[in-house]
Amino acid sequence: MARVRTPLSPADPPGSRSGQYAAQYSATRSRARRSLPAADDMDVKPWAVQALLQLTNQASLRRLLGVARTNDIIFDITDRLVVVLPDIVATVVGRWTIEIETCVCDAAELQAFVDTLSVTLVEPFDIDGERHAIDFAIGVAAGPPGSFDDVRLAEEAEDALIESRREHNVVIRDLSKIDPMVDKLALKRELKAAIERGELFLQYQPKVHVRRQEIASAEALVRWRHPTRGLILPNDFIPLAENSRDIDRLTLWTIEQVITDQKKLKADGQDLTIFVNISGQLLSNPAFVKRACEMVSQGGVAMGFEITETSVIRDPVSAIANLNIFADHGIAIAIDDYGAGLSSLAYLKQLPARELKIDKMFVLQLTSSNRDPLIVRSTIDLAHALEMEVTAEGVETPAALALLSVMGCDMIQGYLISRPVEIDAFRQFLREHKDAALVDSARASFRVAAFRRSA
């Protein structure tokens, strides 16, 4: 069954169609996304599809119909789409733009979907008794499991839309036709010079302490702004850095940049612990351990290292010894992505960790799954028994935040608080953040919901 989603907009008048959609948004958003199965679960239709539709003749329509009626045309279009294409999730993502998500079996079915989409939009629309042609730019990206992640799929769809506006044709990006090995080999060669060319940069994502209602720390996330490929995310180049033995140089650059940025934060009156992700390879590298400790000690800032549980299992003797060296130098240790790998309590109890981060795959479906809340609650209790604080990653909804608060989770991190942003935007966020009000409102909404269920 097709679903419609639309962003909340406080400017929408209560009686308008956009206002009606906005009222339904918060209740349908998570259900709509879950209506598309994960790639691993799609036995019948394994290809994920994302399409972006954008009106291109809105200026002429505005002169004919007026501003108010033209602004509502996007919902007339969405109504037609969900009737003709019942297996889609349609999201109004802008005044003139619709995002469509669906699944298909293969390239042939993808082409059939695009053909149906195009034919559906060619027919003029009946607007208040008059027929009007609406012109569109259409960009589509799709591919089988293993050929993309969510970020790349979105970026390919956006690039296809830009090309569609330029070429005045529907543009399809079939990710199955792009050889990932060619990309990886090229990126591996280019990564070596990326630091010297100044192509790498950091973004910061805050962690909010739920009980204290304040920003307690932040995670530094390295990004690569490639001159021709655009933004490249860590999942695409960190494994290459590990394979090419450039991971130590990349991580030392990250630590150095974090120290520089922390001095800016201190000048603003913000003394936060910033966490850096450390590859498992580096936990058995004495030269890296020595240099990292020297840099942090000389930098005079509060820093933490995030390590995955699987990185310890790789070489537990060296890893545990070096983690203790980090801890002796005042570096906070956090266990990242807990639950995503092969959790080992035997190693967990030996680590000098102060913080345990629950993997976001458990948090994203916290309010919709029967098992995930049990796993999260037991993990929180386990961490507290080991005298560690717990951070939940991937918090995107007030309902998830409220439930985590009730469970006793110490800190939260996710898009509900802030997306990762560069240092200047992060400094501005710290000056203006309203995390206390956010926590209070989430708790209040949870109490109201709980009261209604018990009534």
Sequence and secondary structure as in RCSB ss.txt:
>XXXX:A:sequence
MARVRTPLSPADPPGSRSGQYAAQYSATRSRARRSLPAADDMDVKPWAVQALLQLTNQASLRRLLGVARTNDIIF
DITDRLVVVLPDIVATVVGRWTIEIETCVCDAAELQAFVDTLSVTLVEPFDIDGERHAIDFAIGVAAGPPGSFDD
VRLAEEAEDALIESRREHNVVIRDLSKIDPMVDKLALKRELKAAIERGELFLQYQPKVHVRRQEIASAEALVRWR
HPTRGLILPNDFIPLAENSRDIDRLTLWTIEQVITDQKKLKADGQDLTIFVNISGQLLSNPAFVKRACEMVSQGG
VAMGFEITETSVIRDPVSAIANLNIFADHGIAIAIDDYGAGLSSLAYLKQLPARELKIDKMFVLQLTSSNRDPLI
VRSTIDLAHALEMEVTAEGVETPAALALLSVMGCDMIQGYLISRPVEIDAFRQFLREHKDAALVDSARASFRVAA
FRRSA
>XXXX:A:secstr
  EEE    TTS TTSHHHHHHHHHHHHHHHHHHTS  GGG SS  EEEEEEEEES HHHHHHHH HHHHHTHHH
HHHHHHHHH TT EEEE SSSEEEEEEEESSHHHHHHHHHHHHHHHHS EEETTEEE   EEEEEEEE TTS  H
HHHHHHHHHHHHHHHHHTS EEEEGGGS HHHHHHHHHHHHHHHTTTT EEEEEEEEEETTTTEEEEEEEEEEEE
ETTTEEE HHHHHHHHHHTT HHHHHHHHHHHHHHHHHHHHHTT   EEEEE  GGGGG HHHHHHHHHHHHHHT
  EEEEEEHHHHHHSHHHHHHHHHHHHHTT EEEEEEETTS   HHHHTTS  SEEEE HHHHTTTTT SSHHHH
HHHHHHHHHHTT EEEE    SHHHHHHHHHHT  EE STTT   B HHHHHHHHHH  HHHHHHHHHHHHHHHH
HHHH 
